[in-house]
Amino acid sequence: MMSKAWTPAAIPSQAGKRVIVTGANSGIGWYTALELARAGAEVTIAARNRFKGDDAVKRIHAVVPNAAVRSGELDLSIPASVQTFATASSKMAGRSIC
């Protein structure tokens, strides 16, 4: 028996949820960020390169104009970058993300 194929339309509402997507400036990460934003999540694109992250935000806004999406610089191989990203994200959200 074959089940119905899954599509992004099956994603339930993500309104009120805040997500951080790493690797979202291209490929699967970008599509993940796009579909979560389309579903109403507040999305942060975490990218090593700020310019690539900002470009990904622009591309998502071109598809979902009212998306709550932003970018932040994050290099997971550098502990200080992780701490800086976490601190900045916490301040923006008004709550801890850790």
FENBELQUI-V350274 format. One record per residue. N is the residue number from 1. RES is the residue in three letters. PHI is phi in whole degrees, 0 to 359 (NA if undefined). OMEGA is omega in degrees with one decimal (NA if undefined). NEAR is the number of other ideal C-beta (glycine too) atoms within 10 Angstrom. Layout:
n:res:phi:omega:near
N:RES:PHI:OMEGA:NEAR
N:RES:PHI:OMEGA:NEAR
This chain:
n:res:phi:omega:near
1:MET:NA:-179.5:2
2:MET:261:179.0:4
3:SER:272:179.4:5
4:LYS:295:-179.8:6
5:ALA:293:178.6:6
6:TRP:279:173.8:8
7:THR:225:177.7:8
8:PRO:301:177.6:12
9:ALA:297:179.3:8
10:ALA:280:179.2:9
11:ILE:291:178.6:14
12:PRO:290:178.7:7
13:SER:306:177.2:9
14:GLN:249:179.8:17
15:ALA:304:179.7:10
16:GLY:85:-179.7:8
17:LYS:254:179.9:12
18:ARG:245:-178.0:15
19:VAL:233:174.6:17
20:ILE:243:-179.0:17
21:VAL:244:176.2:23
22:THR:274:179.8:15
23:GLY:68:-173.5:16
24:ALA:269:177.8:29
25:ASN:276:177.3:24
26:SER:197:172.0:13
27:GLY:60:-177.2:9
28:ILE:300:178.6:10
29:GLY:300:179.3:17
30:TRP:295:179.2:18
31:TYR:294:175.7:14
32:THR:298:178.9:18
33:ALA:299:179.2:29
34:LEU:301:-175.4:21
35:GLU:290:175.4:18
36:LEU:293:176.6:22
37:ALA:294:178.4:25
38:ARG:299:-179.9:17
39:ALA:278:173.8:20
40:GLY:103:178.9:18
41:ALA:287:169.2:22
42:GLU:273:-171.0:19
43:VAL:250:170.3:29
44:THR:247:176.3:27
45:ILE:269:179.1:28
46:ALA:264:-176.4:23
47:ALA:225:177.6:25
48:ARG:293:-177.1:16
49:ASN:250:-176.2:12
50:ARG:302:-178.1:13
51:PHE:294:177.7:11
52:LYS:293:176.6:16
53:GLY:296:179.1:20
54:ASP:296:177.8:16
55:ASP:295:177.9:17
56:ALA:298:177.3:23
57:VAL:299:179.5:22
58:LYS:299:179.8:10
59:ARG:293:176.6:15
60:ILE:292:178.6:24
61:HIS:297:177.1:13
62:ALA:294:-179.4:9
63:VAL:267:-178.3:10
64:VAL:233:-172.5:16
65:PRO:306:-177.2:7
66:ASN:264:-178.5:8
67:ALA:297:174.1:21
68:ALA:269:-175.5:13
69:VAL:225:177.6:24
70:ARG:215:177.8:14
71:SER:238:175.9:24
72:GLY:215:-179.0:17
73:GLU:275:-178.2:17
74:LEU:208:172.9:22
75:ASP:244:-175.2:15
76:LEU:295:179.0:12
77:SER:274:-178.5:7
78:ILE:239:-177.8:12
79:PRO:307:179.6:9
80:ALA:295:177.7:8
81:SER:293:178.3:15
82:VAL:298:-179.7:14
83:GLN:295:179.4:11
84:THR:297:179.2:15
85:PHE:297:-179.1:20
86:ALA:298:179.4:16
87:THR:296:180.0:13
88:ALA:296:179.9:15
89:SER:294:178.0:20
90:SER:297:179.7:13
91:LYS:297:-180.0:9
92:MET:295:-176.8:14
93:ALA:275:-177.4:12
94:GLY:74:178.0:6
95:ARG:205:-179.4:9
96:SER:288:174.6:9
97:ILE:255:-178.1:14
98:CYS:264:NA:7
